[in-house]
């Protein structure tokens, strides 16, 4: 069974993907900053978290992999194009899965999950009256959504091999798309706070 995204969903995907790509371009220059030299005594898990040079690079490349994985949505929208020209959908789906698992792994390490996950409970860090800075807890929601969305993808792969796929795959797809949309929303808010407010507007 094949699903092609409707035009409205494809438009939302394009806006979300291009917005994240815009923030990746903004953050590219931060990648050029050198990584401090650490001694054995300095090495701990916090070196990999956000706010550190290593943590920033992990988040950047993790997000880049997640965006590249979303190109599968564009492939689904080209159902009428010859496979010989752009490749089989199954191959694109496999690439989507590998890229997303790799990206999720880097993003989770960046967040400190699970050993030093400061925003595991994001609600205490939500203070809407403070403006965008008061939405710091959003990164907690984004981290949980990254994890839940990739688990949803793994479940979907299991459903594709199930005899009941025709009955279960379409409801699962709706949930998976909803989770992905929420991830885009919370992820973009997080990118705005970190990249725009911290680096661009402060420059």
mmCIF file of the C-alpha atoms, coordinates in Angstrom:
data_MODEL
# 
_entry.id   MODEL 
# 
loop_
_atom_site.group_PDB 
_atom_site.id 
_atom_site.type_symbol 
_atom_site.label_atom_id 
_atom_site.label_alt_id 
_atom_site.label_comp_id 
_atom_site.label_asym_id 
_atom_site.label_entity_id 
_atom_site.label_seq_id 
_atom_site.pdbx_PDB_ins_code 
_atom_site.Cartn_x 
_atom_site.Cartn_y 
_atom_site.Cartn_z 
_atom_site.occupancy 
_atom_site.B_iso_or_equiv 
_atom_site.pdbx_formal_charge 
_atom_site.auth_seq_id 
_atom_site.auth_comp_id 
_atom_site.auth_asym_id 
_atom_site.auth_atom_id 
_atom_site.pdbx_PDB_model_num 
ATOM 1   C CA . UNK A 1 1   ? 0.000  0.000  0.000   1.00 0.00 ? 1   UNK A CA 1 
ATOM 2   C CA . UNK A 1 2   ? 1.385  3.402  -0.966  1.00 0.00 ? 2   UNK A CA 1 
ATOM 3   C CA . UNK A 1 3   ? 0.566  6.741  0.570   1.00 0.00 ? 3   UNK A CA 1 
ATOM 4   C CA . UNK A 1 4   ? 1.189  10.067 -1.125  1.00 0.00 ? 4   UNK A CA 1 
ATOM 5   C CA . UNK A 1 5   ? 1.077  13.213 1.021   1.00 0.00 ? 5   UNK A CA 1 
ATOM 6   C CA . UNK A 1 6   ? -1.762 15.640 0.186   1.00 0.00 ? 6   UNK A CA 1 
ATOM 7   C CA . UNK A 1 7   ? -0.755 19.120 -1.062  1.00 0.00 ? 7   UNK A CA 1 
ATOM 8   C CA . UNK A 1 8   ? -1.437 20.817 2.294   1.00 0.00 ? 8   UNK A CA 1 
ATOM 9   C CA . UNK A 1 9   ? 0.755  18.328 4.146   1.00 0.00 ? 9   UNK A CA 1 
ATOM 10  C CA . UNK A 1 10  ? 3.470  18.686 1.520   1.00 0.00 ? 10  UNK A CA 1 
ATOM 11  C CA . UNK A 1 11  ? 3.329  22.479 1.874   1.00 0.00 ? 11  UNK A CA 1 
ATOM 12  C CA . UNK A 1 12  ? 3.612  22.228 5.667   1.00 0.00 ? 12  UNK A CA 1 
ATOM 13  C CA . UNK A 1 13  ? 6.537  19.843 5.246   1.00 0.00 ? 13  UNK A CA 1 
ATOM 14  C CA . UNK A 1 14  ? 8.270  22.260 2.859   1.00 0.00 ? 14  UNK A CA 1 
ATOM 15  C CA . UNK A 1 15  ? 7.816  25.242 5.205   1.00 0.00 ? 15  UNK A CA 1 
ATOM 16  C CA . UNK A 1 16  ? 9.062  23.303 8.223   1.00 0.00 ? 16  UNK A CA 1 
ATOM 17  C CA . UNK A 1 17  ? 12.026 21.773 6.420   1.00 0.00 ? 17  UNK A CA 1 
ATOM 18  C CA . UNK A 1 18  ? 13.100 25.066 4.851   1.00 0.00 ? 18  UNK A CA 1 
ATOM 19  C CA . UNK A 1 19  ? 12.806 26.836 8.214   1.00 0.00 ? 19  UNK A CA 1 
ATOM 20  C CA . UNK A 1 20  ? 15.052 24.274 9.896   1.00 0.00 ? 20  UNK A CA 1 
ATOM 21  C CA . UNK A 1 21  ? 17.473 24.498 6.948   1.00 0.00 ? 21  UNK A CA 1 
ATOM 22  C CA . UNK A 1 22  ? 17.566 28.290 7.429   1.00 0.00 ? 22  UNK A CA 1 
ATOM 23  C CA . UNK A 1 23  ? 18.600 27.859 11.059  1.00 0.00 ? 23  UNK A CA 1 
ATOM 24  C CA . UNK A 1 24  ? 21.226 25.304 10.055  1.00 0.00 ? 24  UNK A CA 1 
ATOM 25  C CA . UNK A 1 25  ? 22.703 27.894 7.709   1.00 0.00 ? 25  UNK A CA 1 
ATOM 26  C CA . UNK A 1 26  ? 22.714 30.436 10.554  1.00 0.00 ? 26  UNK A CA 1 
ATOM 27  C CA . UNK A 1 27  ? 24.449 27.987 12.841  1.00 0.00 ? 27  UNK A CA 1 
ATOM 28  C CA . UNK A 1 28  ? 27.048 26.906 10.296  1.00 0.00 ? 28  UNK A CA 1 
ATOM 29  C CA . UNK A 1 29  ? 29.523 29.572 11.371  1.00 0.00 ? 29  UNK A CA 1 
ATOM 30  C CA . UNK A 1 30  ? 29.438 28.284 14.937  1.00 0.00 ? 30  UNK A CA 1 
ATOM 31  C CA . UNK A 1 31  ? 30.816 24.983 13.640  1.00 0.00 ? 31  UNK A CA 1 
ATOM 32  C CA . UNK A 1 32  ? 34.034 26.762 12.737  1.00 0.00 ? 32  UNK A CA 1 
ATOM 33  C CA . UNK A 1 33  ? 34.788 27.556 16.366  1.00 0.00 ? 33  UNK A CA 1 
ATOM 34  C CA . UNK A 1 34  ? 37.573 25.342 17.632  1.00 0.00 ? 34  UNK A CA 1 
ATOM 35  C CA . UNK A 1 35  ? 36.929 22.695 20.273  1.00 0.00 ? 35  UNK A CA 1 
ATOM 36  C CA . UNK A 1 36  ? 38.834 23.327 23.531  1.00 0.00 ? 36  UNK A CA 1 
ATOM 37  C CA . UNK A 1 37  ? 41.583 20.924 24.513  1.00 0.00 ? 37  UNK A CA 1 
ATOM 38  C CA . UNK A 1 38  ? 40.510 18.683 27.381  1.00 0.00 ? 38  UNK A CA 1 
ATOM 39  C CA . UNK A 1 39  ? 42.588 16.723 29.835  1.00 0.00 ? 39  UNK A CA 1 
ATOM 40  C CA . UNK A 1 40  ? 41.571 13.283 31.095  1.00 0.00 ? 40  UNK A CA 1 
ATOM 41  C CA . UNK A 1 41  ? 40.316 14.868 34.315  1.00 0.00 ? 41  UNK A CA 1 
ATOM 42  C CA . UNK A 1 42  ? 38.037 17.229 32.382  1.00 0.00 ? 42  UNK A CA 1 
ATOM 43  C CA . UNK A 1 43  ? 36.277 14.548 30.363  1.00 0.00 ? 43  UNK A CA 1 
ATOM 44  C CA . UNK A 1 44  ? 32.710 13.882 31.475  1.00 0.00 ? 44  UNK A CA 1 
ATOM 45  C CA . UNK A 1 45  ? 29.264 13.536 29.980  1.00 0.00 ? 45  UNK A CA 1 
ATOM 46  C CA . UNK A 1 46  ? 28.613 17.294 30.193  1.00 0.00 ? 46  UNK A CA 1 
ATOM 47  C CA . UNK A 1 47  ? 31.164 17.874 27.414  1.00 0.00 ? 47  UNK A CA 1 
ATOM 48  C CA . UNK A 1 48  ? 28.643 16.418 24.978  1.00 0.00 ? 48  UNK A CA 1 
ATOM 49  C CA . UNK A 1 49  ? 25.661 18.519 26.049  1.00 0.00 ? 49  UNK A CA 1 
ATOM 50  C CA . UNK A 1 50  ? 24.243 21.698 24.600  1.00 0.00 ? 50  UNK A CA 1 
ATOM 51  C CA . UNK A 1 51  ? 26.207 24.810 25.479  1.00 0.00 ? 51  UNK A CA 1 
ATOM 52  C CA . UNK A 1 52  ? 29.548 23.131 24.832  1.00 0.00 ? 52  UNK A CA 1 
ATOM 53  C CA . UNK A 1 53  ? 31.391 23.207 21.484  1.00 0.00 ? 53  UNK A CA 1 
ATOM 54  C CA . UNK A 1 54  ? 31.108 19.414 21.158  1.00 0.00 ? 54  UNK A CA 1 
ATOM 55  C CA . UNK A 1 55  ? 27.441 19.459 22.150  1.00 0.00 ? 55  UNK A CA 1 
ATOM 56  C CA . UNK A 1 56  ? 26.668 22.139 19.565  1.00 0.00 ? 56  UNK A CA 1 
ATOM 57  C CA . UNK A 1 57  ? 28.261 20.092 16.797  1.00 0.00 ? 57  UNK A CA 1 
ATOM 58  C CA . UNK A 1 58  ? 26.390 16.964 17.866  1.00 0.00 ? 58  UNK A CA 1 
ATOM 59  C CA . UNK A 1 59  ? 23.084 18.871 17.728  1.00 0.00 ? 59  UNK A CA 1 
ATOM 60  C CA . UNK A 1 60  ? 23.958 20.469 14.401  1.00 0.00 ? 60  UNK A CA 1 
ATOM 61  C CA . UNK A 1 61  ? 24.872 17.269 12.593  1.00 0.00 ? 61  UNK A CA 1 
ATOM 62  C CA . UNK A 1 62  ? 22.025 15.386 14.271  1.00 0.00 ? 62  UNK A CA 1 
ATOM 63  C CA . UNK A 1 63  ? 19.535 17.972 13.032  1.00 0.00 ? 63  UNK A CA 1 
ATOM 64  C CA . UNK A 1 64  ? 21.138 17.888 9.588   1.00 0.00 ? 64  UNK A CA 1 
ATOM 65  C CA . UNK A 1 65  ? 20.640 14.114 9.399   1.00 0.00 ? 65  UNK A CA 1 
ATOM 66  C CA . UNK A 1 66  ? 17.004 14.464 10.486  1.00 0.00 ? 66  UNK A CA 1 
ATOM 67  C CA . UNK A 1 67  ? 16.365 17.056 7.778   1.00 0.00 ? 67  UNK A CA 1 
ATOM 68  C CA . UNK A 1 68  ? 18.002 14.855 5.147   1.00 0.00 ? 68  UNK A CA 1 
ATOM 69  C CA . UNK A 1 69  ? 15.803 11.978 6.292   1.00 0.00 ? 69  UNK A CA 1 
ATOM 70  C CA . UNK A 1 70  ? 12.734 14.085 5.589   1.00 0.00 ? 70  UNK A CA 1 
ATOM 71  C CA . UNK A 1 71  ? 13.516 14.028 1.874   1.00 0.00 ? 71  UNK A CA 1 
ATOM 72  C CA . UNK A 1 72  ? 11.634 10.735 1.853   1.00 0.00 ? 72  UNK A CA 1 
ATOM 73  C CA . UNK A 1 73  ? 8.436  12.794 2.088   1.00 0.00 ? 73  UNK A CA 1 
ATOM 74  C CA . UNK A 1 74  ? 9.403  14.515 -1.148  1.00 0.00 ? 74  UNK A CA 1 
ATOM 75  C CA . UNK A 1 75  ? 10.025 11.118 -2.762  1.00 0.00 ? 75  UNK A CA 1 
ATOM 76  C CA . UNK A 1 76  ? 6.528  9.982  -1.766  1.00 0.00 ? 76  UNK A CA 1 
ATOM 77  C CA . UNK A 1 77  ? 5.100  12.995 -3.566  1.00 0.00 ? 77  UNK A CA 1 
ATOM 78  C CA . UNK A 1 78  ? 6.708  11.867 -6.836  1.00 0.00 ? 78  UNK A CA 1 
ATOM 79  C CA . UNK A 1 79  ? 4.827  8.579  -7.179  1.00 0.00 ? 79  UNK A CA 1 
ATOM 80  C CA . UNK A 1 80  ? 4.431  9.045  -10.924 1.00 0.00 ? 80  UNK A CA 1 
ATOM 81  C CA . UNK A 1 81  ? 8.153  9.466  -11.621 1.00 0.00 ? 81  UNK A CA 1 
ATOM 82  C CA . UNK A 1 82  ? 10.099 6.491  -12.956 1.00 0.00 ? 82  UNK A CA 1 
ATOM 83  C CA . UNK A 1 83  ? 12.058 4.559  -10.319 1.00 0.00 ? 83  UNK A CA 1 
ATOM 84  C CA . UNK A 1 84  ? 14.977 4.382  -12.727 1.00 0.00 ? 84  UNK A CA 1 
ATOM 85  C CA . UNK A 1 85  ? 15.358 8.153  -12.483 1.00 0.00 ? 85  UNK A CA 1 
ATOM 86  C CA . UNK A 1 86  ? 15.081 8.779  -8.748  1.00 0.00 ? 86  UNK A CA 1 
ATOM 87  C CA . UNK A 1 87  ? 15.311 5.357  -7.123  1.00 0.00 ? 87  UNK A CA 1 
ATOM 88  C CA . UNK A 1 88  ? 12.905 2.918  -5.480  1.00 0.00 ? 88  UNK A CA 1 
ATOM 89  C CA . UNK A 1 89  ? 10.664 4.168  -2.681  1.00 0.00 ? 89  UNK A CA 1 
ATOM 90  C CA . UNK A 1 90  ? 11.826 1.308  -0.504  1.00 0.00 ? 90  UNK A CA 1 
ATOM 91  C CA . UNK A 1 91  ? 15.438 2.452  -0.847  1.00 0.00 ? 91  UNK A CA 1 
ATOM 92  C CA . UNK A 1 92  ? 14.420 5.989  0.089   1.00 0.00 ? 92  UNK A CA 1 
ATOM 93  C CA . UNK A 1 93  ? 12.512 4.640  3.081   1.00 0.00 ? 93  UNK A CA 1 
ATOM 94  C CA . UNK A 1 94  ? 15.559 2.705  4.262   1.00 0.00 ? 94  UNK A CA 1 
ATOM 95  C CA . UNK A 1 95  ? 17.720 5.817  3.910   1.00 0.00 ? 95  UNK A CA 1 
ATOM 96  C CA . UNK A 1 96  ? 15.050 7.767  5.829   1.00 0.00 ? 96  UNK A CA 1 
ATOM 97  C CA . UNK A 1 97  ? 15.215 5.234  8.684   1.00 0.00 ? 97  UNK A CA 1 
ATOM 98  C CA . UNK A 1 98  ? 19.022 5.154  8.861   1.00 0.00 ? 98  UNK A CA 1 
ATOM 99  C CA . UNK A 1 99  ? 19.364 8.938  8.727   1.00 0.00 ? 99  UNK A CA 1 
ATOM 100 C CA . UNK A 1 100 ? 16.696 9.442  11.391  1.00 0.00 ? 100 UNK A CA 1 
ATOM 101 C CA . UNK A 1 101 ? 18.208 6.879  13.766  1.00 0.00 ? 101 UNK A CA 1 
ATOM 102 C CA . UNK A 1 102 ? 21.632 8.486  13.350  1.00 0.00 ? 102 UNK A CA 1 
ATOM 103 C CA . UNK A 1 103 ? 20.235 11.992 13.821  1.00 0.00 ? 103 UNK A CA 1 
ATOM 104 C CA . UNK A 1 104 ? 18.170 10.998 16.853  1.00 0.00 ? 104 UNK A CA 1 
ATOM 105 C CA . UNK A 1 105 ? 21.204 9.383  18.477  1.00 0.00 ? 105 UNK A CA 1 
ATOM 106 C CA . UNK A 1 106 ? 23.274 12.565 18.128  1.00 0.00 ? 106 UNK A CA 1 
ATOM 107 C CA . UNK A 1 107 ? 20.433 14.811 19.320  1.00 0.00 ? 107 UNK A CA 1 
ATOM 108 C CA . UNK A 1 108 ? 19.742 12.642 22.371  1.00 0.00 ? 108 UNK A CA 1 
ATOM 109 C CA . UNK A 1 109 ? 23.426 12.663 23.345  1.00 0.00 ? 109 UNK A CA 1 
ATOM 110 C CA . UNK A 1 110 ? 23.398 16.449 22.922  1.00 0.00 ? 110 UNK A CA 1 
ATOM 111 C CA . UNK A 1 111 ? 20.389 16.739 25.240  1.00 0.00 ? 111 UNK A CA 1 
ATOM 112 C CA . UNK A 1 112 ? 22.071 14.673 27.959  1.00 0.00 ? 112 UNK A CA 1 
ATOM 113 C CA . UNK A 1 113 ? 19.491 11.916 27.656  1.00 0.00 ? 113 UNK A CA 1 
ATOM 114 C CA . UNK A 1 114 ? 19.153 9.880  29.830  1.00 0.00 ? 114 UNK A CA 1 
ATOM 115 C CA . UNK A 1 115 ? 21.987 10.457 32.329  1.00 0.00 ? 115 UNK A CA 1 
ATOM 116 C CA . UNK A 1 116 ? 21.955 14.247 32.525  1.00 0.00 ? 116 UNK A CA 1 
ATOM 117 C CA . UNK A 1 117 ? 18.657 15.263 30.937  1.00 0.00 ? 117 UNK A CA 1 
ATOM 118 C CA . UNK A 1 118 ? 17.989 18.586 32.643  1.00 0.00 ? 118 UNK A CA 1 
ATOM 119 C CA . UNK A 1 119 ? 14.672 19.191 30.896  1.00 0.00 ? 119 UNK A CA 1 
ATOM 120 C CA . UNK A 1 120 ? 13.220 15.720 31.423  1.00 0.00 ? 120 UNK A CA 1 
ATOM 121 C CA . UNK A 1 121 ? 10.337 17.543 33.111  1.00 0.00 ? 121 UNK A CA 1 
ATOM 122 C CA . UNK A 1 122 ? 9.990  20.624 30.897  1.00 0.00 ? 122 UNK A CA 1 
ATOM 123 C CA . UNK A 1 123 ? 7.080  22.260 32.716  1.00 0.00 ? 123 UNK A CA 1 
ATOM 124 C CA . UNK A 1 124 ? 9.104  24.060 35.453  1.00 0.00 ? 124 UNK A CA 1 
ATOM 125 C CA . UNK A 1 125 ? 11.111 25.737 32.682  1.00 0.00 ? 125 UNK A CA 1 
ATOM 126 C CA . UNK A 1 126 ? 8.073  27.196 30.918  1.00 0.00 ? 126 UNK A CA 1 
ATOM 127 C CA . UNK A 1 127 ? 7.477  30.835 31.845  1.00 0.00 ? 127 UNK A CA 1 
ATOM 128 C CA . UNK A 1 128 ? 5.453  32.370 28.990  1.00 0.00 ? 128 UNK A CA 1 
ATOM 129 C CA . UNK A 1 129 ? 5.439  35.808 30.607  1.00 0.00 ? 129 UNK A CA 1 
ATOM 130 C CA . UNK A 1 130 ? 9.198  35.987 29.979  1.00 0.00 ? 130 UNK A CA 1 
ATOM 131 C CA . UNK A 1 131 ? 8.754  35.930 26.210  1.00 0.00 ? 131 UNK A CA 1 
ATOM 132 C CA . UNK A 1 132 ? 10.731 33.481 24.094  1.00 0.00 ? 132 UNK A CA 1 
ATOM 133 C CA . UNK A 1 133 ? 13.381 33.005 26.781  1.00 0.00 ? 133 UNK A CA 1 
ATOM 134 C CA . UNK A 1 134 ? 10.622 31.688 29.017  1.00 0.00 ? 134 UNK A CA 1 
ATOM 135 C CA . UNK A 1 135 ? 10.060 28.838 26.559  1.00 0.00 ? 135 UNK A CA 1 
ATOM 136 C CA . UNK A 1 136 ? 13.352 27.142 27.424  1.00 0.00 ? 136 UNK A CA 1 
ATOM 137 C CA . UNK A 1 137 ? 11.475 24.043 28.535  1.00 0.00 ? 137 UNK A CA 1 
ATOM 138 C CA . UNK A 1 138 ? 10.371 23.530 24.945  1.00 0.00 ? 138 UNK A CA 1 
ATOM 139 C CA . UNK A 1 139 ? 13.665 21.741 24.309  1.00 0.00 ? 139 UNK A CA 1 
ATOM 140 C CA . UNK A 1 140 ? 12.512 19.110 26.793  1.00 0.00 ? 140 UNK A CA 1 
ATOM 141 C CA . UNK A 1 141 ? 9.364  18.542 24.743  1.00 0.00 ? 141 UNK A CA 1 
ATOM 142 C CA . UNK A 1 142 ? 11.464 18.465 21.568  1.00 0.00 ? 142 UNK A CA 1 
ATOM 143 C CA . UNK A 1 143 ? 13.759 15.795 23.021  1.00 0.00 ? 143 UNK A CA 1 
ATOM 144 C CA . UNK A 1 144 ? 10.866 13.583 24.092  1.00 0.00 ? 144 UNK A CA 1 
ATOM 145 C CA . UNK A 1 145 ? 9.248  14.045 20.670  1.00 0.00 ? 145 UNK A CA 1 
ATOM 146 C CA . UNK A 1 146 ? 12.489 13.042 18.931  1.00 0.00 ? 146 UNK A CA 1 
ATOM 147 C CA . UNK A 1 147 ? 12.512 9.823  20.930  1.00 0.00 ? 147 UNK A CA 1 
ATOM 148 C CA . UNK A 1 148 ? 8.789  9.083  20.539  1.00 0.00 ? 148 UNK A CA 1 
ATOM 149 C CA . UNK A 1 149 ? 8.831  9.850  16.808  1.00 0.00 ? 149 UNK A CA 1 
ATOM 150 C CA . UNK A 1 150 ? 11.703 7.490  16.070  1.00 0.00 ? 150 UNK A CA 1 
ATOM 151 C CA . UNK A 1 151 ? 10.003 4.773  18.146  1.00 0.00 ? 151 UNK A CA 1 
ATOM 152 C CA . UNK A 1 152 ? 6.869  5.419  16.092  1.00 0.00 ? 152 UNK A CA 1 
ATOM 153 C CA . UNK A 1 153 ? 8.935  4.941  12.935  1.00 0.00 ? 153 UNK A CA 1 
ATOM 154 C CA . UNK A 1 154 ? 10.259 1.617  14.203  1.00 0.00 ? 154 UNK A CA 1 
ATOM 155 C CA . UNK A 1 155 ? 6.695  0.532  14.971  1.00 0.00 ? 155 UNK A CA 1 
ATOM 156 C CA . UNK A 1 156 ? 5.707  1.517  11.441  1.00 0.00 ? 156 UNK A CA 1 
ATOM 157 C CA . UNK A 1 157 ? 8.459  -0.660 9.979   1.00 0.00 ? 157 UNK A CA 1 
ATOM 158 C CA . UNK A 1 158 ? 7.061  -3.560 11.989  1.00 0.00 ? 158 UNK A CA 1 
ATOM 159 C CA . UNK A 1 159 ? 3.563  -2.856 10.711  1.00 0.00 ? 159 UNK A CA 1 
ATOM 160 C CA . UNK A 1 160 ? 4.755  -2.890 7.103   1.00 0.00 ? 160 UNK A CA 1 
ATOM 161 C CA . UNK A 1 161 ? 5.828  -6.501 7.580   1.00 0.00 ? 161 UNK A CA 1 
ATOM 162 C CA . UNK A 1 162 ? 2.605  -7.420 9.388   1.00 0.00 ? 162 UNK A CA 1 
ATOM 163 C CA . UNK A 1 163 ? -0.290 -9.297 7.732   1.00 0.00 ? 163 UNK A CA 1 
ATOM 164 C CA . UNK A 1 164 ? -2.598 -6.629 9.224   1.00 0.00 ? 164 UNK A CA 1 
ATOM 165 C CA . UNK A 1 165 ? -0.749 -3.744 7.556   1.00 0.00 ? 165 UNK A CA 1 
ATOM 166 C CA . UNK A 1 166 ? -3.698 -2.645 5.423   1.00 0.00 ? 166 UNK A CA 1 
ATOM 167 C CA . UNK A 1 167 ? -5.811 -2.174 8.548   1.00 0.00 ? 167 UNK A CA 1 
ATOM 168 C CA . UNK A 1 168 ? -3.217 -0.634 10.857  1.00 0.00 ? 168 UNK A CA 1 
ATOM 169 C CA . UNK A 1 169 ? -0.786 1.242  8.638   1.00 0.00 ? 169 UNK A CA 1 
ATOM 170 C CA . UNK A 1 170 ? -3.022 4.179  7.746   1.00 0.00 ? 170 UNK A CA 1 
ATOM 171 C CA . UNK A 1 171 ? -3.981 5.044  11.393  1.00 0.00 ? 171 UNK A CA 1 
ATOM 172 C CA . UNK A 1 172 ? -0.328 4.677  12.369  1.00 0.00 ? 172 UNK A CA 1 
ATOM 173 C CA . UNK A 1 173 ? 0.717  7.013  9.545   1.00 0.00 ? 173 UNK A CA 1 
ATOM 174 C CA . UNK A 1 174 ? -1.619 9.744  10.804  1.00 0.00 ? 174 UNK A CA 1 
ATOM 175 C CA . UNK A 1 175 ? -0.108 9.499  14.284  1.00 0.00 ? 175 UNK A CA 1 
ATOM 176 C CA . UNK A 1 176 ? 3.442  9.438  12.902  1.00 0.00 ? 176 UNK A CA 1 
ATOM 177 C CA . UNK A 1 177 ? 2.805  12.525 10.767  1.00 0.00 ? 177 UNK A CA 1 
ATOM 178 C CA . UNK A 1 178 ? 1.272  14.347 13.765  1.00 0.00 ? 178 UNK A CA 1 
ATOM 179 C CA . UNK A 1 179 ? 4.313  13.520 15.910  1.00 0.00 ? 179 UNK A CA 1 
ATOM 180 C CA . UNK A 1 180 ? 6.629  14.721 13.143  1.00 0.00 ? 180 UNK A CA 1 
ATOM 181 C CA . UNK A 1 181 ? 4.703  18.019 12.827  1.00 0.00 ? 181 UNK A CA 1 
ATOM 182 C CA . UNK A 1 182 ? 4.887  18.596 16.589  1.00 0.00 ? 182 UNK A CA 1 
ATOM 183 C CA . UNK A 1 183 ? 8.605  17.820 16.490  1.00 0.00 ? 183 UNK A CA 1 
ATOM 184 C CA . UNK A 1 184 ? 9.062  20.430 13.781  1.00 0.00 ? 184 UNK A CA 1 
ATOM 185 C CA . UNK A 1 185 ? 7.169  23.040 15.823  1.00 0.00 ? 185 UNK A CA 1 
ATOM 186 C CA . UNK A 1 186 ? 9.015  22.466 19.103  1.00 0.00 ? 186 UNK A CA 1 
ATOM 187 C CA . UNK A 1 187 ? 12.330 21.990 17.315  1.00 0.00 ? 187 UNK A CA 1 
ATOM 188 C CA . UNK A 1 188 ? 11.992 25.285 15.440  1.00 0.00 ? 188 UNK A CA 1 
ATOM 189 C CA . UNK A 1 189 ? 11.168 27.135 18.675  1.00 0.00 ? 189 UNK A CA 1 
ATOM 190 C CA . UNK A 1 190 ? 14.268 25.612 20.256  1.00 0.00 ? 190 UNK A CA 1 
ATOM 191 C CA . UNK A 1 191 ? 16.420 26.568 17.267  1.00 0.00 ? 191 UNK A CA 1 
ATOM 192 C CA . UNK A 1 192 ? 15.063 30.118 17.359  1.00 0.00 ? 192 UNK A CA 1 
ATOM 193 C CA . UNK A 1 193 ? 15.905 30.495 21.051  1.00 0.00 ? 193 UNK A CA 1 
ATOM 194 C CA . UNK A 1 194 ? 19.374 28.969 20.762  1.00 0.00 ? 194 UNK A CA 1 
ATOM 195 C CA . UNK A 1 195 ? 20.574 30.242 17.391  1.00 0.00 ? 195 UNK A CA 1 
ATOM 196 C CA . UNK A 1 196 ? 18.716 33.493 16.821  1.00 0.00 ? 196 UNK A CA 1 
ATOM 197 C CA . UNK A 1 197 ? 18.470 34.928 20.337  1.00 0.00 ? 197 UNK A CA 1 
ATOM 198 C CA . UNK A 1 198 ? 21.785 33.594 21.619  1.00 0.00 ? 198 UNK A CA 1 
ATOM 199 C CA . UNK A 1 199 ? 24.040 34.059 18.602  1.00 0.00 ? 199 UNK A CA 1 
ATOM 200 C CA . UNK A 1 200 ? 22.507 36.220 15.882  1.00 0.00 ? 200 UNK A CA 1 
ATOM 201 C CA . UNK A 1 201 ? 20.651 38.948 17.791  1.00 0.00 ? 201 UNK A CA 1 
ATOM 202 C CA . UNK A 1 202 ? 23.382 39.092 20.436  1.00 0.00 ? 202 UNK A CA 1 
ATOM 203 C CA . UNK A 1 203 ? 26.102 39.637 17.829  1.00 0.00 ? 203 UNK A CA 1 
# 
